[in-house]
Amino acid sequence: MALCGLAGACGAGSLGLLGVACYVLGSVHSSRRRGYTDEFVLTPEDLNMPYEEVQFFTEDGISLSGWFIPQSSGGRPSRRVIVCCHPYNNSKSNLLGVARGLWDRRYAVFMFDFRSFAHDKAFQSVGFLEQHDARAAVACARRCAAPGAEVGLIGASMGGA
């Protein structure tokens, strides 16, 4: 009799664990819920940095937006570009302080939003699908930068993973 009770408890526990796992996976891998603060962001212009808005596409067809913040020295464009990758469920403006520090040290900076901030809703995955976004951002940064520029990456949280 005790064995049946133990088996039933293990089965109920396993079912509960499966339910929690499904809920977490569904929450993390769904599209991000839009909020009223999505439209209230700082831009590089707010920190006295010139910038160009760019649009680019990932290999799986997601349209993303970014900012290219050019830098020059002696009238020549910088040949050093840093791509900034923001944390999970934050926008590119979250790293503007870092971008300003890099820009002050004569780096051109490319900032972009991961798919959770795409104009059209897209599924997010905390890293797996966002690899497509980062690769597309690096390719776009290379197109925006001076010919032969070296490209590096910096990120925070998921953007640094």
C-alpha positions in Angstrom: 0.0 0.0 0.0 2.8 2.4 0.9 4.5 1.7 -2.5 1.3 2.8 -4.4 1.2 6.0 -2.4 4.8 6.7 -3.2 4.3 6.0 -6.9 1.3 8.3 -7.0 3.2 11.1 -5.2 6.1 10.7 -7.7 3.7 10.8 -10.6 2.0 13.9 -9.3 5.3 15.6 -8.6 6.6 14.8 -12.1 3.4 16.1 -13.6 3.7 19.3 -11.6 7.3 19.7 -12.6 6.4 19.2 -16.3 3.7 21.9 -15.9 6.1 24.4 -14.4 8.7 23.7 -17.2 6.0 24.2 -19.9 5.0 27.5 -18.3 8.5 28.8 -18.1 9.4 27.8 -21.6 6.2 29.4 -22.9 6.9 32.6 -21.0 10.5 32.9 -22.1 10.1 31.9 -25.7 7.0 34.0 -26.5 6.9 37.5 -28.0 7.7 40.3 -25.5 4.7 42.1 -24.1 4.8 45.7 -25.4 4.7 48.5 -22.8 4.0 52.2 -22.9 7.7 52.9 -22.1 8.8 51.3 -25.4 8.5 54.7 -27.1 10.4 56.6 -24.4 14.1 56.0 -25.2 17.2 58.0 -25.2 19.1 58.4 -28.5 22.8 59.0 -29.2 21.8 62.6 -30.0 20.7 63.1 -26.4 24.4 62.4 -25.5 25.7 64.7 -28.3 26.8 61.9 -30.6 25.9 61.9 -34.3 24.2 58.8 -35.5 22.5 57.2 -38.4 19.4 55.0 -38.1 19.7 51.7 -40.0 17.5 48.8 -40.8 18.7 45.3 -41.5 17.3 41.8 -41.8 18.4 38.6 -40.1 18.9 35.3 -42.0 15.4 34.2 -40.8 13.8 37.3 -42.1 13.3 39.5 -39.0 13.6 43.2 -39.6 15.7 44.9 -37.0 16.8 48.5 -36.4 20.0 49.9 -35.2 22.1 53.1 -34.7 25.5 53.6 -36.3 27.5 56.2 -34.4 30.4 57.2 -36.6 33.7 58.4 -35.2 36.6 60.1 -37.0 40.1 61.2 -36.2 42.0 63.7 -38.3 39.2 63.7 -40.8 39.4 60.0 -41.4 36.6 57.6 -40.3 37.6 55.3 -37.4 38.6 51.8 -38.4 37.6 50.4 -35.1 33.9 49.5 -34.6 32.2 48.0 -31.5 28.8 46.3 -31.8 26.8 46.7 -28.5 24.4 43.9 -27.6 21.9 44.8 -24.9 20.5 42.7 -22.1 17.3 40.5 -22.3 14.1 42.6 -22.6 16.0 45.9 -22.6 16.5 48.2 -25.6 19.6 49.4 -27.3 19.4 52.7 -25.4 20.2 50.7 -22.2 23.9 50.7 -23.3 24.2 54.4 -24.3 26.5 55.1 -21.4 28.9 52.4 -22.5 28.6 53.6 -26.1 29.5 57.2 -25.1 32.6 55.9 -23.3 33.7 54.0 -26.4 32.9 56.9 -28.7 35.0 59.2 -26.5 37.9 56.8 -27.0 37.6 57.1 -30.8 35.6 53.9 -31.5 32.7 54.0 -34.0 29.7 52.2 -32.3 26.9 50.1 -33.7 23.9 49.6 -31.4 20.9 47.4 -32.3 17.7 46.0 -30.8 17.3 42.2 -30.6 14.2 40.6 -32.1 12.2 41.2 -28.9 12.1 44.9 -29.9 11.5 44.3 -33.6 8.8 46.4 -35.2 6.8 43.3 -36.0 6.3 40.9 -33.0 8.8 38.1 -33.1 9.5 35.1 -30.8 12.5 35.5 -28.5 14.6 32.7 -27.0 17.1 34.2 -24.5 20.0 33.6 -26.8 19.3 30.9 -29.4 17.3 32.9 -32.0 19.2 36.1 -31.0 22.4 34.6 -32.5 20.8 35.4 -35.9 20.3 39.0 -34.7 23.9 39.4 -33.5 25.4 38.0 -36.8 23.2 40.3 -38.9 24.2 43.3 -36.7 27.9 42.5 -37.2 27.3 42.3 -41.0 25.5 45.6 -41.0 28.2 47.2 -38.9 30.8 46.1 -41.4 28.7 47.7 -44.2 28.4 51.0 -42.3 32.0 51.2 -41.2 35.1 52.3 -43.1 36.5 49.7 -45.5 38.7 47.2 -43.6 37.5 48.2 -40.2 38.0 45.9 -37.3 34.8 44.9 -35.5 34.5 43.9 -31.9 31.5 43.0 -29.7 30.5 44.1 -26.2 27.3 43.0 -24.4 25.5 42.8 -21.1 23.6 39.8 -19.7 22.1 37.9 -22.6 23.8 40.3 -25.1 27.2 39.2 -23.7 26.5 35.5 -23.7 
